[in-house]
Amino acid sequence: MFSVFSQLSKLVRNLRTTISDRLGFFANIERRRLALAAENLFLRKQVALFREREKKTLPTGFVAHNDVSAPDSSRSRTGLASSLEDLVSRLARDSEFSA
C-alpha cells in the first residue's frame, strides 16, 4: 500500500514538472517573438531617423566644390543606408516566417 502512494506521488511530481517545463518553453517562445518584434520596430525607427538626417545635409554641389573627400563620404553614407535597409527587410522577413 505504501509503495502505491510512493509511486503515485512520483507520478504527480513528474506530471507537474513536465507541465511546468512545457509552459516555460512556450512562454520563452512568445518572449523571443516579442523581442524580435521590438528590435524590428527599433531598427525601423533608426532607419527613418537616418533617412531624415540624410535629407537635411548640405547640397552635394556645395560640398563637392569645397571638399575633396565628399564623394567618398556620400558613398559610404548610401552604403550604410542600404545595409540598414537590408537588415530591416531580413528581420521583417524572418519575423513573418516565425509568426
ZALUM-108652 format. One line per 8 residues: number of its first residue (from 1); their letters; for each residue x, y, z of N, C-alpha, C, O, CB. Coordinates in steps of 0.1 Angstrom, whole numbers, always signed. Glycine has a CB too. Layout:
REM ZALUM-108652
NUM	a	X,Y,Z,X,Y,Z,X,Y,Z,X,Y,Z,X,Y,Z ~ ... .
//
This chain:
REM ZALUM-108652
1	mfsvfsql	+8,-12,+0,+0,+0,+0,+9,+13,+0,+6,+22,-7,-9,+0,+12 ~ +19,+12,+8,+28,+24,+8,+35,+26,-5,+37,+38,-9,+39,+22,+19 ~ +39,+15,-12,+45,+17,-25,+36,+23,-35,+41,+30,-44,+50,+3,-30 ~ +23,+21,-34,+13,+26,-43,+13,+42,-42,+13,+49,-51,-1,+21,-41 ~ +13,+46,-29,+13,+61,-27,+26,+67,-31,+26,+78,-36,+11,+63,-12 ~ +37,+60,-29,+50,+65,-33,+51,+66,-48,+55,+76,-53,+61,+55,-28 ~ +46,+56,-55,+46,+57,-70,+36,+68,-75,+39,+74,-85,+42,+43,-76 ~ +25,+69,-68,+15,+79,-72,+21,+93,-70,+19,+102,-78,+2,+78,-64 .
9	sklvrnlr	+28,+95,-59,+34,+108,-56,+45,+111,-66,+47,+123,-71,+40,+109,-42 ~ +53,+101,-70,+63,+103,-81,+57,+107,-94,+62,+115,-101,+72,+90,-82 ~ +45,+100,-97,+38,+103,-110,+33,+117,-110,+34,+125,-120,+27,+93,-112 ~ +27,+122,-99,+22,+135,-98,+33,+145,-99,+32,+156,-106,+14,+137,-85 ~ +45,+143,-92,+56,+152,-93,+62,+153,-107,+65,+164,-112,+67,+147,-83 ~ +62,+141,-114,+67,+141,-128,+58,+149,-137,+62,+156,-146,+69,+127,-133 ~ +45,+147,-135,+35,+154,-144,+36,+169,-141,+35,+177,-151,+21,+149,-141 ~ +37,+173,-129,+38,+187,-125,+51,+193,-132,+50,+204,-137,+38,+189,-110 .
17	ttisdrlg	+62,+186,-131,+74,+191,-137,+73,+192,-152,+77,+202,-158,+86,+182,-133 ~ +67,+182,-158,+65,+182,-173,+56,+194,-177,+60,+201,-187,+59,+169,-178 ~ +45,+196,-170,+36,+207,-174,+43,+220,-172,+42,+229,-180,+23,+206,-166 ~ +50,+222,-161,+57,+234,-158,+68,+237,-169,+69,+248,-173,+64,+233,-144 ~ +75,+227,-173,+86,+229,-183,+79,+233,-196,+85,+241,-203,+94,+216,-185 ~ +68,+226,-200,+62,+230,-213,+57,+244,-212,+58,+251,-222,+51,+220,-216 ~ +51,+248,-201,+46,+262,-200,+57,+272,-201,+56,+282,-208,+38,+264,-187 ~ +68,+269,-195,+80,+278,-196,+86,+278,-210,+90,+289,-215,+91,+273,-186 .
25	ffanierr	+86,+267,-217,+91,+266,-231,+82,+275,-240,+88,+283,-247,+90,+252,-236 ~ +69,+274,-239,+60,+282,-247,+61,+297,-244,+60,+306,-252,+46,+277,-246 ~ +63,+300,-231,+65,+314,-227,+77,+320,-232,+78,+331,-237,+65,+315,-211 ~ +88,+312,-233,+101,+317,-239,+99,+319,-254,+105,+328,-259,+112,+307,-236 ~ +92,+310,-260,+90,+312,-275,+83,+326,-277,+86,+333,-286,+82,+301,-281 ~ +72,+328,-269,+65,+340,-271,+73,+353,-268,+72,+363,-274,+52,+340,-262 ~ +82,+351,-257,+90,+362,-254,+100,+365,-265,+103,+377,-268,+98,+359,-241 ~ +106,+355,-271,+115,+357,-282,+108,+364,-294,+114,+373,-300,+121,+344,-287 .
33	rlalaaen	+96,+360,-297,+88,+366,-308,+86,+381,-305,+87,+390,-314,+75,+359,-310 ~ +82,+384,-292,+80,+398,-289,+93,+406,-289,+93,+418,-293,+74,+399,-275 ~ +104,+400,-285,+117,+407,-285,+121,+410,-299,+127,+421,-302,+128,+399,-278 ~ +119,+400,-308,+122,+403,-322,+113,+414,-328,+118,+422,-336,+120,+390,-330 ~ +101,+414,-325,+92,+425,-330,+97,+438,-324,+96,+448,-332,+77,+422,-326 ~ +101,+439,-312,+105,+451,-306,+118,+456,-313,+120,+468,-315,+107,+450,-291 ~ +127,+447,-315,+140,+450,-322,+137,+455,-336,+144,+464,-341,+150,+438,-322 ~ +128,+448,-343,+124,+452,-357,+119,+467,-357,+123,+475,-365,+114,+443,-362 .
41	lflrkqva	+110,+470,-347,+105,+483,-346,+116,+493,-343,+116,+504,-349,+94,+484,-335 ~ +125,+490,-334,+136,+499,-331,+144,+502,-343,+148,+513,-346,+144,+493,-320 ~ +148,+491,-351,+156,+493,-363,+149,+501,-374,+155,+509,-381,+160,+480,-369 ~ +136,+499,-375,+128,+507,-385,+128,+522,-381,+130,+531,-389,+113,+503,-385 ~ +127,+525,-368,+128,+539,-363,+142,+545,-366,+143,+556,-370,+124,+540,-348 ~ +152,+537,-364,+166,+541,-366,+168,+545,-381,+174,+555,-384,+176,+531,-361 ~ +163,+536,-390,+164,+539,-404,+157,+551,-408,+162,+559,-416,+159,+527,-412 ~ +145,+553,-402,+137,+565,-405,+145,+578,-401,+145,+588,-408,+123,+565,-399 .
49	lfrerekk	+151,+577,-389,+158,+589,-384,+171,+591,-393,+174,+603,-395,+163,+586,-369 ~ +177,+580,-397,+189,+582,-405,+185,+588,-419,+192,+597,-423,+195,+568,-408 ~ +174,+584,-424,+170,+590,-437,+166,+605,-435,+169,+613,-444,+157,+582,-443 ~ +160,+608,-424,+156,+622,-421,+168,+630,-420,+169,+642,-425,+147,+623,-409 ~ +178,+626,-413,+191,+633,-412,+198,+635,-425,+204,+645,-428,+200,+627,-402 ~ +197,+624,-433,+203,+625,-447,+197,+635,-455,+204,+641,-464,+202,+611,-454 ~ +184,+638,-454,+177,+648,-462,+182,+662,-458,+181,+671,-466,+162,+647,-461 ~ +186,+664,-445,+189,+677,-440,+204,+681,-442,+208,+692,-438,+186,+678,-426 .
57	tlptgfva	+211,+673,-449,+226,+676,-451,+227,+687,-462,+217,+691,-469,+233,+664,-455 ~ +239,+692,-463,+242,+703,-473,+240,+697,-487,+241,+685,-489,+256,+708,-471 ~ +237,+706,-497,+236,+701,-511,+250,+695,-515,+260,+700,-511,+232,+712,-520 ~ +249,+685,-523,+262,+678,-527,+270,+687,-536,+282,+686,-536,+259,+665,-535 ~ +264,+696,-544,+272,+705,-552,+281,+714,-544,+293,+716,-548,+263,+714,-561 ~ +276,+719,-533,+284,+728,-525,+296,+720,-518,+307,+725,-518,+276,+734,-514 ~ +293,+708,-514,+304,+700,-507,+314,+696,-517,+326,+695,-515,+297,+688,-500 ~ +309,+692,-529,+318,+686,-539,+328,+697,-544,+340,+693,-547,+310,+681,-551 .
65	hndvsapd	+324,+710,-545,+333,+720,-549,+343,+724,-538,+354,+729,-542,+326,+732,-554 ~ +340,+722,-526,+348,+727,-515,+355,+717,-507,+364,+720,-499,+340,+736,-506 ~ +352,+704,-509,+358,+694,-501,+361,+682,-511,+352,+677,-518,+349,+689,-490 ~ +374,+678,-510,+378,+667,-519,+373,+654,-515,+370,+645,-524,+393,+667,-520 ~ +371,+651,-502,+366,+638,-497,+351,+636,-497,+347,+626,-492,+372,+636,-483 ~ +344,+646,-503,+329,+645,-502,+323,+633,-510,+314,+626,-504,+323,+657,-508 ~ +328,+629,-522,+322,+618,-529,+324,+605,-521,+315,+596,-521,+328,+616,-542 ~ +335,+603,-514,+337,+591,-507,+328,+590,-495,+322,+580,-492,+352,+590,-502 .
73	ssrsrtgl	+326,+601,-488,+317,+601,-476,+303,+599,-480,+295,+593,-473,+319,+614,-468 ~ +299,+605,-492,+285,+603,-496,+282,+589,-500,+271,+583,-498,+281,+613,-507 ~ +292,+583,-506,+291,+568,-510,+290,+559,-498,+281,+550,-498,+303,+564,-518 ~ +298,+562,-487,+297,+554,-475,+283,+556,-468,+278,+546,-463,+309,+557,-466 ~ +278,+568,-469,+265,+571,-462,+254,+563,-470,+246,+557,-463,+262,+586,-463 ~ +255,+562,-483,+245,+555,-491,+247,+540,-488,+237,+533,-487,+246,+558,-506 ~ +259,+535,-487,+261,+521,-484,+256,+517,-471,+250,+506,-469,+276,+518,-485 ~ +258,+526,-461,+253,+523,-447,+237,+523,-447,+231,+514,-441,+258,+534,-438 .
81	assledlv	+231,+532,-455,+216,+532,-455,+211,+520,-462,+202,+514,-457,+211,+545,-463 ~ +218,+515,-473,+213,+503,-479,+216,+491,-470,+208,+481,-470,+220,+501,-493 ~ +227,+491,-462,+229,+480,-453,+218,+479,-442,+214,+468,-439,+243,+481,-447 ~ +215,+491,-437,+204,+491,-427,+191,+487,-433,+183,+479,-426,+203,+505,-421 ~ +188,+491,-445,+175,+487,-451,+175,+472,-453,+165,+465,-451,+173,+494,-465 ~ +187,+466,-458,+187,+451,-460,+185,+444,-446,+178,+434,-446,+201,+448,-465 ~ +191,+449,-436,+189,+443,-423,+175,+443,-418,+170,+433,-413,+198,+450,-412 ~ +168,+455,-420,+154,+456,-416,+145,+447,-424,+136,+440,-419,+150,+471,-417 .
89	srlardse	+148,+446,-437,+140,+437,-445,+142,+423,-442,+132,+415,-442,+143,+440,-460 ~ +154,+419,-439,+157,+405,-434,+150,+402,-421,+144,+391,-420,+172,+402,-433 ~ +150,+411,-412,+143,+409,-399,+128,+408,-401,+122,+400,-395,+146,+420,-389 ~ +123,+416,-410,+108,+416,-412,+105,+402,-419,+95,+396,-415,+104,+427,-422 ~ +113,+398,-428,+110,+385,-435,+111,+374,-424,+103,+365,-425,+121,+383,-446 ~ +121,+374,-416,+123,+363,-406,+111,+363,-396,+106,+353,-392,+136,+365,-398 ~ +106,+375,-392,+95,+376,-382,+82,+371,-389,+74,+365,-382,+94,+390,-377 ~ +81,+373,-402,+69,+368,-409,+69,+353,-410,+58,+347,-408,+68,+374,-423 .
97	fsa	+80,+347,-412,+81,+332,-412,+79,+326,-399,+73,+315,-398,+94,+328,-418 ~ +84,+333,-388,+83,+327,-375,+69,+329,-369,+65,+321,-359,+93,+332,-366 ~ +61,+338,-374,+48,+341,-368,+38,+330,-372,+26,+331,-368,+43,+354,-373 .
//
